[in-house]
Amino acid sequence: MQSIPVDGTRLGTMTCIVAPEVRIANRETGEVKKDRDGQTVYTVGVAVRQEQRRASLIEISVSGEPVGVTEGVRVAVTGLTAFSWAMGDRHGLSFRADSITPAPAAPAAPAASAAGRKGGDA
């Protein structure tokens, strides 16, 4: 599998559209996937949208439960890496991140105050 680092800052807005779900390693036994440190691996569905472009959906795996990440929340993804894979005639990309957290809220635009306006009510 080839590892490809991804600059998440260039991807644009990222929004959680599928809340974190425990990743299953073996569907027959229901065994939960663990990383090499024994932490449970979660999968989060994220919509990525750059300005003036269509949104793309990617599923990102992350070790440990992403606290505060729910559907509709903008997220910050750190340490994003893509992996190319192939199995028989199937191939694609999978994504893994060091962490997925709620994105800091954008500062609100200051509202014009009544005192700061000229004229006012008569």
C-alpha positions as CSV (number, residue, x, y, z in Angstrom):
1,M,0.0,0.0,0.0
2,Q,1.4,3.4,-1.0
3,S,1.1,6.2,1.7
4,I,0.3,9.7,0.4
5,P,0.4,12.6,2.9
6,V,-2.5,15.0,2.3
7,D,-2.4,18.8,3.1
8,G,-5.8,19.1,4.8
9,T,-5.6,22.9,4.9
10,R,-5.9,23.0,1.1
11,L,-9.0,20.8,1.0
12,G,-11.4,23.5,2.1
13,T,-14.4,23.1,4.4
14,M,-14.8,19.7,6.0
15,T,-18.2,18.7,7.6
16,C,-19.0,15.5,9.4
17,I,-22.0,13.9,7.6
18,V,-21.7,10.4,9.1
19,A,-21.0,10.3,12.9
20,P,-18.1,8.3,14.1
21,E,-18.7,4.5,14.0
22,V,-16.6,1.7,15.4
23,R,-14.8,0.0,12.6
24,I,-15.4,-3.8,12.4
25,A,-12.3,-5.9,11.6
26,N,-14.2,-9.2,11.0
27,R,-17.9,-9.0,10.1
28,E,-18.5,-12.7,10.9
29,T,-17.3,-12.5,14.5
30,G,-18.0,-8.8,15.1
31,E,-14.4,-8.2,16.2
32,V,-13.7,-4.5,16.6
33,K,-10.6,-3.2,14.7
34,K,-7.8,-2.0,17.0
35,D,-4.6,-0.1,16.1
36,R,-1.2,-1.3,17.1
37,D,-1.5,0.5,20.5
38,G,-4.8,-1.3,21.2
39,Q,-7.1,1.7,20.6
40,T,-10.4,1.2,18.9
41,V,-10.5,2.5,15.3
42,Y,-13.4,4.7,14.3
43,T,-14.6,5.7,10.8
44,V,-16.1,9.2,10.2
45,G,-17.8,10.2,7.0
46,V,-16.7,13.7,6.0
47,A,-17.9,16.0,3.2
48,V,-15.0,18.0,1.7
49,R,-15.8,21.1,-0.3
50,Q,-13.5,23.6,-1.9
51,E,-14.8,27.0,-2.9
52,Q,-16.8,26.9,-6.2
53,R,-16.5,23.1,-6.4
54,R,-18.8,20.1,-5.7
55,A,-18.5,18.3,-2.4
56,S,-16.8,14.9,-2.1
57,L,-17.5,12.3,0.5
58,I,-14.6,10.5,2.1
59,E,-14.5,8.1,5.0
60,I,-11.6,8.7,7.4
61,S,-10.3,6.2,9.9
62,V,-9.0,7.5,13.2
63,S,-7.7,5.8,16.4
64,G,-9.8,6.6,19.5
65,E,-13.3,8.1,19.6
66,P,-13.5,11.6,18.0
67,V,-15.1,13.4,21.0
68,G,-17.6,16.2,20.0
69,V,-17.8,15.1,16.3
70,T,-21.4,14.7,15.3
71,E,-23.4,15.0,12.1
72,G,-23.4,18.5,10.7
73,V,-20.4,19.7,12.7
74,R,-17.5,21.3,10.8
75,V,-14.3,19.3,11.6
76,A,-10.6,19.8,11.6
77,V,-8.6,16.8,10.4
78,T,-4.9,16.5,11.3
79,G,-2.3,14.1,10.0
80,L,-4.4,13.1,7.0
81,T,-2.9,10.4,4.9
82,A,-4.3,8.6,1.8
83,F,-3.5,5.0,1.0
84,S,-3.9,3.5,-2.4
85,W,-5.0,-0.2,-2.4
86,A,-5.8,-2.9,-4.8
87,M,-7.6,-6.3,-4.2
88,G,-8.0,-8.3,-7.4
89,D,-9.8,-6.1,-9.9
90,R,-10.8,-3.6,-7.3
91,H,-8.8,-0.6,-6.3
92,G,-9.2,2.8,-4.6
93,L,-8.0,5.2,-1.9
94,S,-8.6,4.9,1.9
95,F,-7.9,7.7,4.3
96,R,-6.5,7.8,7.8
97,A,-6.0,10.7,10.2
98,D,-4.1,11.3,13.5
99,S,-7.2,13.1,14.8
100,I,-10.6,14.5,13.9
101,T,-11.9,17.3,16.1
102,P,-14.7,19.9,15.9
103,A,-13.3,22.9,14.0
104,P,-13.0,26.1,16.0
105,A,-16.0,28.5,15.4
106,A,-15.3,31.2,12.8
107,P,-15.3,34.6,14.4
108,A,-18.6,36.3,14.0
109,A,-18.8,39.5,12.0
110,P,-19.2,42.5,14.3
111,A,-22.8,43.8,14.2
112,A,-23.2,47.5,13.6
113,S,-24.2,49.2,16.9
114,A,-27.0,51.7,17.0
115,A,-24.7,54.1,18.9
116,G,-22.1,53.9,16.1
117,R,-24.5,54.8,13.3
118,K,-25.1,58.4,12.2
119,G,-28.6,59.7,12.0
120,G,-30.7,57.3,13.9
121,D,-34.4,57.3,14.5
122,A,-36.4,60.5,14.4
